[in-house]
Amino acid sequence: MAASWSQPVARWPSRGGVTGAGVEFTSPATDCTPAGRVAETTGSVGAVSELARDQRPQPWTDGAAGYAAQFERYTGLYADAALARLGVGPGTTVLDVAAGTGMVTRKALALGAHVVATDFSEGMLRALGASSAGAAPPRAAMDAGRLAVATGSVDVTVSMFGVIFVPDPVGTVSELRRATRPGGAVGVGTWWAEGNHLGALVIQAVQRAAPGFSRPPLEPARAALAQPDGLAETLVASGLAEVEVHPERQLWRFDDPEAYFLAMPSWSPTIEPLVAAAGPEQFRTAAHHFAALVAECSSADGLPVDALVGIGRVPA
Ligand SMILES: C[S@@+](CC[C@H](N)C(=O)[O-])C[C@H]1O[C@@H](n2cnc3c(N)ncnc32)[C@H](O)[C@@H]1O
């Protein structure tokens, strides 16, 4: 059965039991289908072989201030829906993994939850502390794959746009499960390859400025997380039950798309290597193309950017 935009796009186990990776889903209609769409949209559950720049803590620390200024306002758009699906409310104990500069943490605190924020980047955690109104929440530097927390110690563990960077997604989500009490919930947010217009437009802009530029393919384990059934499969393989993957569309508004594009390498360890690959001059030219593409592909309300939120329950 194909799922619609408002329903989960993958649900495991299905009524007939776990059925494998063949869960059907439909992509939402989009008003702009960029030719430069990221091509590598398939993958399989597994682990990556070599650490990339965005899989090490120091580049995130170096970019923490820029991330807080430029990007958390966009990732934060998806936090409310994720926290609602996870049932976070007054008194819920929440572990925020790969918390970054703290949008999810702050929103959970505002709901009355008790939150511990973790990230492998000390700089991100410093920025998180600095941005907290009132007393900063408890926070601790730790790798998402080796959480220094007691087994079954929280009601909810959430990682928005963090597991997409880890070298071993199944091992990491298994750690998220271990930290969560039986009956508790685990949530993982990723970008949906088919609807990640931001990523597609960035690549297309660079390709227009630097013909012949091609982005290296994503490692299969990372590519899998960008697909509903790959994300569901990862959560199931991590020992979670009642797994559902929900699409979340948000409309992004840019005050100055060209300035936004030019600033990206200063805070994004993912984008920085693109500058080296394309050439700095070409990257500056690409900023004009990016602004034009954003204008072309946005509605009056903004640029649609789709994420996936995978939710699973820890078996009792
Ligand atoms: C795109 S940011 C997301 C931050 C935040 N969750 C949000 O929604 O804005 C990715 C974060 O993952 C963190 N990160 C990447 N790999 C990690 C790992 N193996 N362990 C812990 N944190 C990691 C980075 O330091 C960065 O803060």
The ligand as a Gaussian input file, in Angstrom:
#p B3LYP/6-31G(d) Opt

LIG

0 1
 C       23.721000      19.125000      11.719000
 S       24.185000      19.224000      13.408000
 C       22.629000      18.885000      14.224000
 C       22.555000      19.557000      15.552000
 C       21.185000      19.584000      16.216000
 N       20.731000      18.256000      16.569000
 C       20.174000      20.290000      15.358000
 O       19.136000      19.686000      15.033000
 O       20.409000      21.454000      15.009000
 C       25.080000      17.722000      13.615000
 C       25.663000      17.566000      15.000000
 O       26.096000      16.211000      15.134000
 C       27.262000      16.195000      15.910000
 N       27.919000      14.901000      15.671000
 C       28.350000      14.397000      14.502000
 N       28.849000      13.164000      14.688000
 C       28.726000      12.874000      16.009000
 C       29.055000      11.762000      16.812000
 N       29.650000      10.663000      16.288000
 N       28.771000      11.799000      18.128000
 C       28.195000      12.891000      18.668000
 N       27.863000      13.992000      17.968000
 C       28.118000      13.983000      16.645000
 C       28.029000      17.416000      15.433000
 O       29.006000      17.846000      16.345000
 C       26.895000      18.422000      15.268000
 O       26.706000      19.139000      16.472000

